[in-house]
Amino acid sequence: MSVVPAEVLPGGALAADETSGRAPAALGPRARLWPSLCAVYRAQLSRARVARIPLLFVATFQSIGIMILMRGVVDGGAEAQAVVAGSSVLVVAFVALNLLAQYFGQLRASGGLDHYATLPVPPAAVVLGAAGAYASFTVPGTVVTAVTGCLLFGLPMTHLWILVAVIPLAGAALAGLGAALGLLAPRPELATLLGQLGMSAALLLGVLPADRMPEVVRFARDLLPSTYGVEAFARTFGEAPAWGFVLGDLAVCAVVGVVSLAVATWAYRRAAVR
């Protein structure tokens, strides 16, 4: 029978010396923002593809139905342009604001934020990836609504390419607002309520012509981020669009998008540490 000296056992002095002299294992490189964002975006897009497509149809049919109803009140001109532009951006508000507020509210209530907190991804990647995935679902519905509205009111489709800028910029502003509402709401029911109220505001203040609104309501309309996407789109229906004003409206959407997404990222950090 062989006897093993005590100092070479796992708790012995020799083993302790060897362990203390061993270099610590190197940690893996920190995850960068862009690869992490792309990974979260693909995961959210795959997850929401089945669950959110029926709701996208609802958003599109809702906007088209509103235009059909307004067709009996509005004949053409600037009012028709406002109705078509507002109904198109309403699809973005329904998905990017309403559904994203509900998603983050439920994620916070169910403890889903703990899962993301364990992943080696920056908080901004989680917020931006989810916001981008939800905003991406608005593209087909917004295009279908815009084309249907142009045919319904006899508007030109020459500058429909402006949707390439309107959808992502208005979507970023509304998605950031929706994510912030969902993360800051103390209960998922309140997040759902705030998302519904935000979409209702986009409906009432964005679709109805501004000339028929009281002064107080116009002021509230100017505070809504989607208003500037609506204005930018509506201005392109004229024979000679004022591109300077169009770019100004899009710039406002971009600034609001950056600010709202930054607030949503802060709200995510705040909710994840609780």
C-alpha positions in Angstrom: 0.0 0.0 0.0 1.4 3.4 -1.0 1.0 6.4 1.1 0.4 9.8 -0.6 1.9 12.7 1.3 -0.7 15.1 2.7 0.9 18.1 1.1 0.1 17.0 -2.4 -3.5 16.3 -1.7 -6.1 18.8 -3.0 -6.1 20.7 0.3 -2.4 20.3 1.0 0.2 23.1 1.1 2.0 22.0 -2.1 -1.2 21.8 -4.0 -2.1 25.3 -2.7 1.3 26.7 -3.8 0.9 25.3 -7.3 -2.7 26.6 -7.5 -1.7 30.0 -6.4 1.1 30.2 -8.9 -1.1 29.2 -11.8 -2.2 32.1 -14.0 -5.9 32.9 -14.1 -7.9 31.7 -17.1 -8.4 34.4 -19.7 -11.9 35.6 -20.2 -13.5 35.7 -23.6 -13.6 39.0 -25.6 -16.4 41.3 -24.7 -19.3 41.1 -27.1 -19.4 44.1 -29.5 -22.5 46.1 -30.1 -23.0 45.4 -33.8 -22.7 41.6 -33.8 -24.8 41.4 -30.7 -27.4 43.7 -32.2 -27.6 41.5 -35.3 -27.9 38.3 -33.2 -30.7 39.8 -31.1 -32.4 41.2 -34.2 -32.4 37.8 -36.0 -33.7 36.0 -32.9 -36.5 38.5 -32.3 -37.4 38.4 -36.0 -37.7 34.7 -36.0 -39.7 34.7 -32.7 -42.1 37.4 -33.8 -42.6 36.0 -37.3 -45.4 33.6 -36.3 -46.9 35.5 -33.4 -47.0 39.0 -34.9 -48.0 38.4 -38.6 -51.7 38.1 -37.8 -51.5 41.3 -35.9 -49.8 43.0 -38.8 -52.8 42.0 -41.0 -55.0 43.6 -38.4 -53.0 46.8 -38.4 -53.1 46.9 -42.2 -56.8 46.2 -42.5 -57.5 48.7 -39.8 -55.7 51.5 -41.6 -57.3 50.6 -44.9 -60.7 50.6 -43.3 -60.1 54.1 -41.8 -59.2 55.4 -45.3 -62.4 53.9 -46.7 -64.4 55.6 -44.0 -62.7 58.9 -44.6 -63.3 58.6 -48.3 -66.9 59.6 -47.7 -65.8 62.7 -45.8 -62.6 63.8 -47.7 -62.7 64.3 -51.4 -59.1 65.1 -52.2 -56.4 67.8 -51.9 -54.3 68.3 -48.8 -56.8 66.5 -46.6 -56.7 63.4 -48.6 -52.9 63.5 -48.5 -53.0 63.8 -44.7 -55.4 60.8 -44.4 -53.3 58.6 -46.6 -50.0 59.6 -44.9 -51.5 59.2 -41.4 -53.1 55.9 -42.1 -49.8 54.5 -43.5 -47.8 55.7 -40.5 -50.5 54.3 -38.2 -49.4 50.8 -39.2 -45.9 51.7 -37.8 -47.5 53.0 -34.6 -49.6 49.9 -34.1 -46.6 47.5 -34.3 -43.6 49.6 -33.2 -45.3 51.4 -30.4 -48.3 49.4 -29.2 -47.0 45.8 -29.6 -43.4 46.6 -28.4 -44.8 48.3 -25.3 -46.8 45.1 -24.6 -43.8 42.9 -25.3 -41.4 44.6 -22.9 -44.1 44.9 -20.3 -44.7 41.2 -20.4 -41.0 40.5 -20.6 -40.3 42.5 -17.4 -43.3 41.0 -15.5 -42.4 37.3 -16.4 -38.7 37.7 -15.5 -37.6 37.4 -19.1 -35.2 40.4 -18.6 -33.1 38.1 -16.3 -32.4 35.8 -19.3 -31.1 38.7 -21.4 -29.1 40.0 -18.4 -27.1 36.7 -18.4 -26.2 37.0 -22.0 -22.9 38.7 -22.9 -24.6 41.4 -25.0 -24.7 45.1 -24.3 -28.1 46.5 -23.1 -28.4 48.7 -26.2 -28.2 45.6 -28.4 -31.2 44.1 -26.7 -33.3 47.3 -27.1 -32.2 48.1 -30.6 -32.5 44.5 -31.8 -36.1 44.1 -30.5 -37.1 47.5 -31.8 -35.6 46.9 -35.2 -37.3 43.5 -35.5 -40.7 44.9 -34.6 -40.3 47.9 -36.9 -39.3 45.6 -39.8 -42.8 44.0 -39.7 -44.3 47.3 -40.5 -42.8 47.5 -44.0 -45.3 45.4 -46.0 -48.3 46.8 -44.2 -47.2 50.4 -44.6 -46.5 49.9 -48.3 -49.8 48.2 -49.0 -51.7 50.9 -47.1 -49.9 53.7 -49.0 -50.6 52.2 -52.4 -54.2 51.5 -51.5 -54.7 55.0 -50.3 -53.2 56.5 -53.4 -55.6 54.4 -55.6 -58.5 55.3 -53.3 -58.0 59.1 -53.4 -56.4 59.4 -56.8 -53.0 60.5 -55.4 -49.7 60.2 -57.4 -47.3 57.4 -56.5 -44.3 59.1 -57.9 -42.6 59.7 -54.5 -43.6 56.6 -52.6 -39.9 55.9 -52.4 -39.8 58.3 -49.5 -41.2 55.4 -47.4 -37.7 54.0 -47.4 -36.8 56.9 -45.1 -40.1 57.4 -43.3 -40.6 53.8 -42.1 -37.2 53.3 -40.4 -37.0 56.8 -38.9 -40.6 57.0 -37.7 -40.3 53.3 -36.6 -37.2 54.1 -34.6 -38.9 57.0 -32.8 -42.1 55.0 -32.1 -40.3 51.8 -31.2 -38.1 53.6 -28.7 -41.1 55.2 -27.1 -42.9 51.8 -27.0 -39.9 50.1 -25.5 -39.5 52.8 -22.9 -43.2 52.6 -21.9 -43.1 48.9 -21.5 -39.9 48.9 -19.4 -40.9 51.8 -17.2 -44.5 50.6 -16.5 -44.7 48.9 -13.1 -47.2 46.3 -14.4 -47.8 44.7 -17.8 -51.4 45.8 -17.8 -50.3 49.4 -17.5 -47.8 48.9 -20.4 -50.6 47.6 -22.5 -52.8 50.6 -21.6 -50.0 53.0 -22.4 -49.3 51.3 -25.8 -53.0 51.5 -26.7 -53.2 55.1 -25.7 -50.1 55.9 -27.8 -51.6 54.2 -30.8 -54.9 55.9 -30.3 -53.1 59.3 -30.2 -51.3 58.4 -33.5 -54.7 57.5 -35.0 -56.6 60.6 -33.9 -53.8 63.1 -34.3 -52.1 61.6 -37.4 -55.0 60.6 -39.6 -57.4 63.5 -39.1 -56.5 66.6 -41.1 -54.7 69.2 -38.9 -56.6 72.1 -40.3 -59.8 70.9 -38.6 -58.2 70.5 -35.2 -58.4 73.1 -32.3 -55.2 74.9 -31.4 -54.7 72.9 -28.2 -55.0 69.6 -30.1 -52.5 70.9 -32.7 -50.0 71.5 -30.0 -50.4 67.9 -28.7 -50.1 66.7 -32.3 -46.7 68.4 -32.5 -45.5 66.5 -29.5 -46.2 63.1 -31.1 -43.2 61.6 -32.9 -45.2 60.0 -35.6 -46.6 63.4 -36.7 -43.3 64.3 -38.4 -43.3 61.1 -40.3 -46.8 61.8 -41.4 -45.9 65.4 -42.5 -42.8 64.2 -44.4 -44.9 61.7 -46.3 -47.8 64.0 -47.0 -45.6 66.7 -48.4 -44.4 64.5 -51.2 -47.8 64.2 -52.8 -47.6 67.7 -54.3 -46.4 68.5 -57.8 -43.4 70.3 -56.4 -42.6 68.9 -52.9 -40.8 71.1 -50.5 -37.9 68.8 -49.9 -36.4 71.1 -47.4 -39.4 70.7 -45.1 -39.4 66.9 -45.8 -35.8 66.6 -44.7 -36.6 68.7 -41.7 -39.4 66.5 -40.6 -37.3 63.4 -41.1 -34.5 64.9 -39.1 -36.9 65.5 -36.2 -37.9 61.8 -36.4 -34.2 60.8 -36.4 -33.4 63.0 -33.3 -36.5 61.7 -31.4 -35.6 58.1 -32.4 -32.1 58.5 -30.9 -33.4 60.1 -27.7 -36.2 57.6 -27.2 -34.0 54.6 -27.9 -31.4 56.0 -25.4 -34.2 56.4 -22.8 -35.3 52.8 -23.5 -31.8 51.5 -23.1 -31.5 53.3 -19.7 -34.9 51.9 -18.7 -33.7 48.4 -19.7 -30.6 48.7 -17.5 -32.8 50.0 -14.6 -35.3 47.2 -15.0 -32.6 44.5 -15.4 -30.8 45.2 -12.1 -34.0 44.9 -10.0 
